[in-house]
Amino acid sequence: MMPKARQKVFIQRKRKRPIEVRIARQLKKDALTNYKTTLGGVVAFVAVLSKQLETLFDEDAATNPDYILIIAAASVLMAALFARDADKSTEDSR
């Protein structure tokens, strides 16, 4: 009597998407669902950035942009992109 052949069982693991893809999908979803907060963050960032770019390109060597202000504006922009509007429920944002 011949022994039965062993069957190899391969368990296919669910492949996780790279973190960049997951963040991009969540950002797209949050930004489109909560457009009022996103728009407010973008407007605030552009207002700060435009003034700082003006000081960078004014051909005066004595004026320099405030990089800490630019970083603060960028962090406000990121917070606004991932924030939820007041009139949206948690289920609407998912």
PLY file of the C-alpha trace (Angstrom):
ply
format ascii 1.0
element vertex 94
property float x
property float y
property float z
element edge 93
property int vertex1
property int vertex2
end_header
0.00 0.00 0.00
1.39 3.35 -1.03
1.23 6.29 1.36
-1.03 9.13 0.38
0.63 12.19 -1.02
0.75 15.05 1.40
-1.17 18.05 0.34
0.32 21.39 1.06
-2.17 23.93 2.16
-1.27 27.49 1.43
-3.12 30.06 3.39
-3.31 33.21 1.43
-2.88 36.16 3.69
-4.71 39.32 2.93
-2.16 41.74 1.60
-2.21 45.11 3.25
-1.91 48.13 1.08
1.11 50.33 1.66
0.55 53.05 4.24
0.86 55.76 1.59
-2.05 54.30 -0.37
-4.21 54.00 2.75
-3.48 57.58 3.80
-4.18 58.87 0.29
-7.52 57.06 0.14
-8.58 58.31 3.57
-7.47 61.84 2.72
-9.45 61.79 -0.52
-12.51 60.50 1.28
-12.26 63.00 4.15
-11.51 65.95 1.89
-14.47 65.28 -0.39
-16.96 64.46 2.35
-16.01 67.40 4.58
-15.38 70.01 1.91
-16.10 73.04 4.09
-13.34 72.28 6.58
-10.95 71.35 3.79
-11.65 74.59 1.94
-11.09 76.62 5.11
-7.73 74.94 5.71
-6.59 75.46 2.13
-7.57 79.14 2.19
-5.74 79.71 5.49
-2.63 77.96 4.19
-2.60 79.93 0.93
-3.03 83.22 2.80
-0.04 82.54 5.05
2.09 81.06 2.28
1.46 83.95 -0.13
2.69 86.52 2.39
5.78 84.46 3.14
6.54 83.95 -0.55
6.26 87.71 -1.01
9.00 88.25 1.58
11.14 85.57 -0.08
11.00 87.07 -3.57
10.99 90.81 -2.77
14.68 91.23 -3.80
15.56 92.56 -0.36
18.28 90.53 1.33
17.24 91.80 4.75
13.80 90.15 4.70
13.45 86.42 5.13
10.29 84.31 5.35
9.21 83.00 8.73
9.66 79.26 8.23
8.09 78.42 11.58
4.92 80.19 10.45
4.94 78.17 7.21
5.30 74.91 9.16
2.46 75.95 11.48
0.25 76.76 8.49
1.08 73.39 6.92
0.10 71.59 10.12
-3.19 73.51 10.22
-3.76 72.48 6.61
-3.19 68.80 7.48
-5.53 69.05 10.46
-8.21 70.66 8.30
-7.85 68.01 5.60
-8.51 65.18 8.07
-11.13 67.02 10.17
-14.86 66.44 10.09
-17.52 69.11 9.52
-19.91 69.91 12.36
-22.98 68.91 10.35
-21.59 65.49 9.34
-22.17 62.44 11.49
-19.54 59.78 12.02
-21.41 57.46 9.68
-21.38 60.08 6.93
-17.63 60.46 7.26
-16.92 56.74 6.94
0 1
1 2
2 3
3 4
4 5
5 6
6 7
7 8
8 9
9 10
10 11
11 12
12 13
13 14
14 15
15 16
16 17
17 18
18 19
19 20
20 21
21 22
22 23
23 24
24 25
25 26
26 27
27 28
28 29
29 30
30 31
31 32
32 33
33 34
34 35
35 36
36 37
37 38
38 39
39 40
40 41
41 42
42 43
43 44
44 45
45 46
46 47
47 48
48 49
49 50
50 51
51 52
52 53
53 54
54 55
55 56
56 57
57 58
58 59
59 60
60 61
61 62
62 63
63 64
64 65
65 66
66 67
67 68
68 69
69 70
70 71
71 72
72 73
73 74
74 75
75 76
76 77
77 78
78 79
79 80
80 81
81 82
82 83
83 84
84 85
85 86
86 87
87 88
88 89
89 90
90 91
91 92
92 93
